[in-house]
Amino acid sequence: MVERILLLDDEPHILRALQRLLRLGLQDALLQPYELETFSDPLAALQRAHEVSFALVISDYRMPQMNGVEFLKVLRQLQPDCARIILSGYADLNGLMAAINEAGIMRFISKPWNDHDLLCAMSQVLRIRELDIENRRLADLVRQQQGQLSAQELELRRLERLEPGITKVNWGPDGSFLLEDPGEVIL
């Protein structure tokens, strides 16, 4: 499975700098480079998050359409296993607290960043994410062995981790299932 990183910033030169850095210095557990997807529009990034899962998202804090905390709060609902980092040139204590408490970020990195420090922080965040997922998988296996979790529930959890939203069905009042418009952004 391809691991993806989503980069979100309203400044194109920041996105290009992050792409250059990550292409040179970050690999997944199988020593494969991460697939990078860049966005300058938070709504387009959220639409993409409905389609594929991300291992990590790095978001700017201040953007014109939606700030990074608002974006990451929605993303957290869509993909709770996705690690989240805020990158910002502003040291706003209230914003930082909201990012930690509401969006569940794992790191707050200041602009301009030190390349080595950013790569180390990303590696640590991704490793913590991998360990957390593995711990939950093992805990689910124990629950299944103890009869507290059915094989079907275990498989549903596995599928949801691979393809966020795949196990969710929107039912109409008449028992039919409702399809979402692919162009519609759901917040």
C-alpha positions as CSV (number, residue, x, y, z in Angstrom):
1,M,0.0,0.0,0.0
2,V,1.3,3.4,-0.9
3,E,1.7,5.8,2.0
4,R,0.8,9.4,1.3
5,I,1.6,12.7,2.8
6,L,-0.7,15.7,2.3
7,L,0.9,19.2,2.2
8,L,-1.4,22.2,2.6
9,D,-0.2,25.8,2.4
10,D,-1.5,28.8,0.6
11,E,2.0,29.9,-0.5
12,P,3.3,27.9,-3.5
13,H,6.9,28.5,-2.7
14,I,6.4,26.8,0.7
15,L,4.8,23.8,-1.0
16,R,7.7,23.5,-3.5
17,A,10.3,23.7,-0.7
18,L,8.6,21.0,1.3
19,Q,8.3,18.8,-1.8
20,R,12.1,19.2,-2.5
21,L,12.9,18.4,1.1
22,L,10.7,15.3,1.4
23,R,11.7,13.8,-1.9
24,L,15.3,13.7,-0.7
25,G,14.9,12.7,2.9
26,L,11.9,10.7,4.0
27,Q,11.0,7.1,3.5
28,D,8.4,4.8,4.9
29,A,9.0,1.6,6.9
30,L,9.7,-0.3,3.7
31,L,12.2,2.3,2.6
32,Q,9.9,3.6,-0.1
33,P,9.4,7.3,-0.7
34,Y,6.1,8.7,0.4
35,E,3.7,9.8,-2.3
36,L,3.3,13.6,-1.9
37,E,0.1,15.5,-2.6
38,T,0.1,19.3,-2.4
39,F,-2.8,21.6,-2.0
40,S,-3.2,25.4,-1.7
41,D,-7.0,25.1,-1.1
42,P,-8.2,23.4,2.1
43,L,-11.5,22.4,0.6
44,A,-9.8,20.6,-2.3
45,A,-7.6,18.8,0.3
46,L,-10.6,17.7,2.3
47,Q,-12.2,16.4,-0.9
48,R,-9.1,14.4,-1.6
49,A,-9.1,13.1,2.0
50,H,-12.6,11.6,1.3
51,E,-11.0,9.6,-1.6
52,V,-7.7,8.3,-0.2
53,S,-6.0,7.9,3.2
54,F,-3.0,9.9,4.4
55,A,-0.3,8.9,6.8
56,L,0.6,12.5,7.6
57,V,-0.7,16.0,6.9
58,I,1.3,19.1,7.3
59,S,-0.9,22.2,7.2
60,D,-0.2,25.9,7.4
61,Y,-1.9,27.6,10.2
62,R,-3.1,30.8,8.6
63,M,-4.9,30.5,5.2
64,P,-7.5,32.7,3.7
65,Q,-10.4,30.1,3.3
66,M,-10.0,28.1,6.5
67,N,-7.3,28.1,9.2
68,G,-5.2,25.0,9.8
69,V,-7.0,24.1,13.1
70,E,-10.4,24.1,11.4
71,F,-9.0,22.0,8.5
72,L,-7.3,19.5,10.8
73,K,-10.4,19.2,13.0
74,V,-12.4,18.1,10.0
75,L,-9.6,15.9,8.7
76,R,-9.4,14.2,12.2
77,Q,-13.0,13.2,11.9
78,L,-12.4,11.8,8.4
79,Q,-9.1,10.1,9.1
80,P,-8.4,9.7,12.8
81,D,-5.3,7.6,12.1
82,C,-3.7,10.4,10.1
83,A,-0.8,12.2,11.9
84,R,-1.1,16.0,12.0
85,I,1.5,18.7,12.0
86,I,0.9,22.5,11.9
87,L,3.5,24.7,10.2
88,S,3.3,28.4,10.9
89,G,5.2,31.6,10.9
90,Y,3.0,33.0,13.7
91,A,3.4,32.1,17.3
92,D,-0.2,32.4,18.5
93,L,-0.6,30.7,21.9
94,N,-4.4,30.4,21.6
95,G,-4.1,28.9,18.1
96,L,-1.4,26.5,19.3
97,M,-3.6,25.3,22.2
98,A,-6.6,24.9,19.8
99,A,-4.4,22.9,17.4
100,I,-3.4,20.5,20.2
101,N,-6.7,20.2,22.0
102,E,-9.2,20.4,19.1
103,A,-7.2,19.1,16.1
104,G,-5.0,16.7,17.9
105,I,-1.8,17.8,16.3
106,M,1.4,16.0,17.2
107,R,3.9,18.8,16.4
108,F,3.9,22.6,15.8
109,I,6.8,23.6,13.6
110,S,7.8,27.3,13.1
111,K,8.5,28.9,9.8
112,P,11.2,29.2,8.7
113,W,12.1,25.6,9.7
114,N,15.4,23.8,10.0
115,D,15.3,21.0,7.4
116,H,16.9,18.4,9.7
117,D,14.6,19.2,12.6
118,L,11.5,19.1,10.3
119,L,12.6,15.7,8.9
120,C,13.3,14.3,12.4
121,A,9.9,15.6,13.7
122,M,8.1,14.0,10.7
123,S,9.9,10.7,11.2
124,Q,9.0,10.7,14.9
125,V,5.4,11.5,14.2
126,L,5.1,8.8,11.6
127,R,6.7,6.2,13.8
128,I,4.4,7.1,16.7
129,R,1.5,6.7,14.3
130,E,2.7,3.3,13.1
131,L,3.1,2.1,16.7
132,D,-0.3,3.4,17.7
133,I,-2.0,1.5,14.8
134,E,-0.1,-1.6,15.6
135,N,-1.0,-1.4,19.3
136,R,-4.7,-1.0,18.3
137,R,-4.5,-4.0,15.9
138,L,-3.0,-6.2,18.6
139,A,-5.5,-5.1,21.1
140,D,-8.3,-5.9,18.7
141,L,-6.8,-9.4,18.1
142,V,-6.9,-10.0,21.9
143,R,-10.5,-8.7,22.1
144,Q,-11.4,-11.1,19.2
145,Q,-9.7,-14.0,21.0
146,Q,-11.6,-13.2,24.2
147,G,-14.9,-13.0,22.3
148,Q,-15.4,-9.3,22.8
149,L,-15.0,-8.5,19.1
150,S,-16.3,-10.5,16.2
151,A,-14.2,-11.3,13.1
152,Q,-16.6,-9.1,11.1
153,E,-16.0,-6.1,13.4
154,L,-12.2,-6.7,13.2
155,E,-12.4,-6.8,9.4
156,L,-14.5,-3.6,9.3
157,R,-11.9,-1.8,11.4
158,R,-9.1,-3.0,9.1
159,L,-11.0,-1.9,6.0
160,E,-11.8,1.5,7.5
161,R,-8.1,2.1,8.2
162,L,-7.2,1.2,4.6
163,E,-10.0,3.2,3.0
164,P,-11.5,5.8,5.3
165,G,-15.3,6.0,4.9
166,I,-15.7,2.7,3.1
167,T,-17.8,1.2,5.8
168,K,-20.1,4.1,6.1
169,V,-23.3,4.1,4.1
170,N,-25.8,6.9,3.9
171,W,-29.4,5.4,3.9
172,G,-32.4,7.2,2.6
173,P,-35.8,7.2,4.4
174,D,-37.1,4.5,2.0
175,G,-34.2,2.1,2.7
176,S,-32.2,3.1,-0.4
177,F,-28.6,4.1,-0.2
178,L,-27.6,7.6,-1.1
179,L,-24.6,8.4,-3.3
180,E,-22.6,11.6,-2.7
181,D,-21.9,14.0,-5.5
182,P,-18.2,13.6,-6.3
183,G,-17.9,17.4,-6.7
184,E,-19.5,18.1,-3.3
185,V,-17.2,18.8,-0.3
186,I,-18.6,17.4,2.9
187,L,-17.6,19.2,6.1
